Amino acid sequence: SITSPTFGIMNRYEGATSPLFHYDVYNKSYGEFMAMGLMETFEERGWHLVEWGEEEFGQLLHLHGYSFATLTLSLEGEDRIVEVTYA
C-alpha cells in the first residue's frame, strides 16, 4: 500500500526488483528541496516519483542530467485524464 508522504516529504518502498521513492514536495521551493538534501537520494538506484508544483524542479533535473516524464492529471466529467510528457 502506497500513501502520500505529505508530512514525511519522502517514503521509500521496497519492490521486487528495485525500490520506489515517492516524494511530495508540491509545496516546497527549489531552495527548500536542495536544503533538505533530497537531491542526493536521486543517486540511489530505483524509481523516483516526485509530486512538485514549481517548474524550476524540472529545470533542476535537467541541470543534473536526469531525464524524466511528467504526468499531468485532470478531470473531464467523471473521467480522469492522464497526460504523459517526456523531457
Secondary structure, DSSP 8 states (H G I E B T S, - for coil): -----TTTSEEEE--SSS-EEEEEETT--HHHHHHTTGGGGGGSSSEEEEEE--THHHHHHHHTT---EEEEEEEETTEEEEEEEE-
